[in-house]
Amino acid sequence: MHEAAPAAPEAAVIGAGPAGLMAAEALAAQGVAVHVFDAMPSVGRKFLLAGKGGLNLTHAEPFERFVPRYGAAQAVLLPALQAFGPQALRDWAAALGVSTFVGSSQRVFPTDLKAAPLLRAWLHRLRAQGVALHMRHRWLGWADDGALVFHTPQGEQHLRPSATVLALGGASWSRLGSDGAWWPWLAARGVPLAPLAPSNCGFDVGWSAHLAAQFAGAPLKGVVLRFEGFEQAGEMVLTATGVEGSLVYAASQHLRERIAAEGAATFHLDLLPARDADWVARELAAGRGSRSLGSHLRTRLNLPPAKAALLFEGLAPGQRSDVALLAARLKALPVTVRAPRPIDEAISSAGGVRFEGLDEQLMLRALPGVFCAGEMLDWEAPTGGYLLTACFATGRRAGQGAAQWLRRPSAQSASPSTNATA
Ligand SMILES: Cc1cc2nc3c(=O)[nH]c(=O)nc-3n(C[C@H](O)[C@H](O)[C@H](O)COP(=O)(O)OP(=O)(O)OC[C@H]3O[C@@H](n4cnc5c(N)ncnc54)[C@H](O)[C@@H]3O)c2cc1C
């Protein structure tokens, strides 16, 4: 069906997610013959999944507010984001025939919200640019002589590209392709790596059987989550084991780091942020006649059943009528999370290739000629389009870096096989 890859392609990109495809596009734009390899039968599976709930491509806030979302990695990501930031990404999508709009929260989506039309148009253009795609090619690391080893439908293949871009993703949703198998292979080659960890993930609390059975899946809308310096309004969801949802994801880095250090993290929820503590105390204290407490909370405080269940969670029967205690909990309900959910369930991964192991072009210092891009790099960011933007931006930078590497004066005399053996 498709042609076999040459034994020594000019450039190999491994990983056909947004980062890898963008690297391929940047290489092809410089006239480089690019071969893209992916373990899965088709490209961009996580990207397509991201499109199921509405593809949040990027964010329209001012650039000086956008960049700090990358926290500790903002400085090292800055050159890539300056060269290909939110507006450039929107222009790029527009050139593929996909218009975008800014949603109410400043998040940017394709007009039809989907990923598939964009990916289709992009693949069409990549093929027209001469990019060759090789699916069902699972990279297995390097052979002792530095060749890239692939498991393919035709058996094992060894390739010696002159430049390689790794865009293998993190380790969440492994059934879509990114499984983090690359981590020990890079570690063995002396690449500095941070352990992969769940980011934008849910957490386990350990609810009572009642709360787990009755309220798993129930949303908590219009709450404020506070954890030390972090404070954000939004929505979260109760699960059978704990909590998840956008508000929890936004706090996930802080919570994960605290759990790693101390074994647990306690955040506080304001269940009625639009009301002050005095109003809450007054309404609670108002006579409730023959009404149950649940019904009193619903009628006087407009508190839905899931919030009421959370309010009572862990309280002894005698405490449930303690009005002062309930009022305090309504404004600052402590929730102790004990473990992040497994990385496979997370939206994204933290950790990966440390920037100290990369030069400005995202080339590995330990492996000249090998570049890295996307989620496999050691950065994390909240949901809101920041993940995809950095994947596209670093993919483009790595692709351009690889093209520059191929054009360096000494490249004419360099042996293709030496690029992974340094
Ligand atoms: C449910 C969900 C919704 C999301 N929604 C959004 C959103 O709306 N906005 C946003 O910004 N981000 C979103 N994300 C995150 C975003 O999809 C990822 O950050 C992004 O896809 C990462 O891109 P990448 O190219 O680095 O890696 P990936 O997209 O993971 O691609 C890596 C590729 O490498 C291949 N690969 C891995 N190992 C090998 C190997 N050994 N050999 C060959 N191939 C290999 C994989 O098969 C895969 O195709 C979402 C994620 C999830 C899970």
Ligand as a Chemical Component Dictionary entry (heavy atoms), coordinates in Angstrom:
data_LIG
# 
_chem_comp.id                   LIG 
_chem_comp.type                 NON-POLYMER 
_chem_comp.pdbx_formal_charge   0 
_chem_comp.three_letter_code    LIG 
# 
loop_
_chem_comp_atom.comp_id 
_chem_comp_atom.atom_id 
_chem_comp_atom.alt_atom_id 
_chem_comp_atom.type_symbol 
_chem_comp_atom.charge 
_chem_comp_atom.model_Cartn_x 
_chem_comp_atom.model_Cartn_y 
_chem_comp_atom.model_Cartn_z 
_chem_comp_atom.pdbx_ordinal 
LIG C1  C1  C 0 -9.286 13.560 26.466 1  
LIG C2  C2  C 0 -8.264 14.589 26.085 2  
LIG C3  C3  C 0 -8.673 15.842 25.652 3  
LIG C4  C4  C 0 -7.727 16.816 25.327 4  
LIG N1  N1  N 0 -8.171 18.045 24.906 5  
LIG C5  C5  C 0 -7.260 19.010 24.642 6  
LIG C6  C6  C 0 -7.695 20.298 24.208 7  
LIG O1  O1  O 0 -8.891 20.531 23.958 8  
LIG N2  N2  N 0 -6.744 21.266 24.035 9  
LIG C7  C7  C 0 -5.412 21.035 24.259 10 
LIG O2  O2  O 0 -4.602 21.953 24.118 11 
LIG N3  N3  N 0 -4.976 19.815 24.591 12 
LIG C8  C8  C 0 -5.871 18.803 24.793 13 
LIG N4  N4  N 0 -5.436 17.560 25.162 14 
LIG C9  C9  C 0 -3.974 17.311 25.222 15 
LIG C10 C10 C 0 -3.380 17.140 23.823 16 
LIG O3  O3  O 0 -4.187 16.268 23.048 17 
LIG C11 C11 C 0 -1.955 16.592 23.938 18 
LIG O4  O4  O 0 -1.195 17.441 24.779 19 
LIG C12 C12 C 0 -1.278 16.496 22.563 20 
LIG O5  O5  O 0 -1.969 15.582 21.738 21 
LIG C13 C13 C 0 0.176  16.032 22.689 22 
LIG O6  O6  O 0 0.750  16.071 21.414 23 
LIG P1  P1  P 0 2.081  15.293 21.066 24 
LIG O7  O7  O 0 2.223  15.381 19.594 25 
LIG O8  O8  O 0 3.186  15.761 21.935 26 
LIG O9  O9  O 0 1.794  13.780 21.501 27 
LIG P2  P2  P 0 0.632  12.775 21.053 28 
LIG O10 O10 O 0 -0.532 13.496 20.511 29 
LIG O11 O11 O 0 0.425  11.891 22.235 30 
LIG O12 O12 O 0 1.295  11.966 19.866 31 
LIG C14 C14 C 0 2.389  11.097 20.098 32 
LIG C15 C15 C 0 2.420  10.082 18.973 33 
LIG O13 O13 O 0 3.600  9.285  19.141 34 
LIG C16 C16 C 0 3.279  7.937  18.825 35 
LIG N5  N5  N 0 4.229  7.087  19.536 36 
LIG C17 C17 C 0 4.486  7.014  20.859 37 
LIG N6  N6  N 0 5.444  6.081  21.099 38 
LIG C18 C18 C 0 5.798  5.571  19.897 39 
LIG C19 C19 C 0 6.747  4.582  19.475 40 
LIG N7  N7  N 0 7.534  3.929  20.378 41 
LIG N8  N8  N 0 6.871  4.312  18.177 42 
LIG C20 C20 C 0 6.111  4.962  17.240 43 
LIG N9  N9  N 0 5.181  5.885  17.572 44 
LIG C21 C21 C 0 5.036  6.190  18.892 45 
LIG C22 C22 C 0 1.867  7.780  19.321 46 
LIG O14 O14 O 0 1.204  6.689  18.688 47 
LIG C23 C23 C 0 1.243  9.120  19.000 48 
LIG O15 O15 O 0 0.607  9.118  17.731 49 
LIG C24 C24 C 0 -6.349 16.548 25.446 50 
LIG C25 C25 C 0 -5.934 15.280 25.854 51 
LIG C26 C26 C 0 -6.880 14.301 26.179 52 
LIG C27 C27 C 0 -6.399 12.946 26.627 53 
# 
loop_
_chem_comp_bond.comp_id 
_chem_comp_bond.atom_id_1 
_chem_comp_bond.atom_id_2 
_chem_comp_bond.value_order 
_chem_comp_bond.pdbx_ordinal 
LIG C1  C2  SING 1  
LIG C2  C3  SING 2  
LIG C2  C26 DOUB 3  
LIG C3  C4  DOUB 4  
LIG C4  N1  SING 5  
LIG C4  C24 SING 6  
LIG N1  C5  DOUB 7  
LIG C5  C6  SING 8  
LIG C5  C8  SING 9  
LIG C6  O1  DOUB 10 
LIG C6  N2  SING 11 
LIG N2  C7  SING 12 
LIG C7  O2  DOUB 13 
LIG C7  N3  SING 14 
LIG N3  C8  DOUB 15 
LIG C8  N4  SING 16 
LIG N4  C9  SING 17 
LIG N4  C24 SING 18 
LIG C9  C10 SING 19 
LIG C10 O3  SING 20 
LIG C10 C11 SING 21 
LIG C11 O4  SING 22 
LIG C11 C12 SING 23 
LIG C12 O5  SING 24 
LIG C12 C13 SING 25 
LIG C13 O6  SING 26 
LIG O6  P1  SING 27 
LIG P1  O7  DOUB 28 
LIG P1  O8  SING 29 
LIG P1  O9  SING 30 
LIG O9  P2  SING 31 
LIG P2  O10 DOUB 32 
LIG P2  O11 SING 33 
LIG P2  O12 SING 34 
LIG O12 C14 SING 35 
LIG C14 C15 SING 36 
LIG C15 O13 SING 37 
LIG C15 C23 SING 38 
LIG O13 C16 SING 39 
LIG C16 N5  SING 40 
LIG C16 C22 SING 41 
LIG N5  C17 SING 42 
LIG N5  C21 SING 43 
LIG C17 N6  DOUB 44 
LIG N6  C18 SING 45 
LIG C18 C19 SING 46 
LIG C18 C21 DOUB 47 
LIG C19 N7  SING 48 
LIG C19 N8  DOUB 49 
LIG N8  C20 SING 50 
LIG C20 N9  DOUB 51 
LIG N9  C21 SING 52 
LIG C22 O14 SING 53 
LIG C22 C23 SING 54 
LIG C23 O15 SING 55 
LIG C24 C25 DOUB 56 
LIG C25 C26 SING 57 
LIG C26 C27 SING 58 
# 
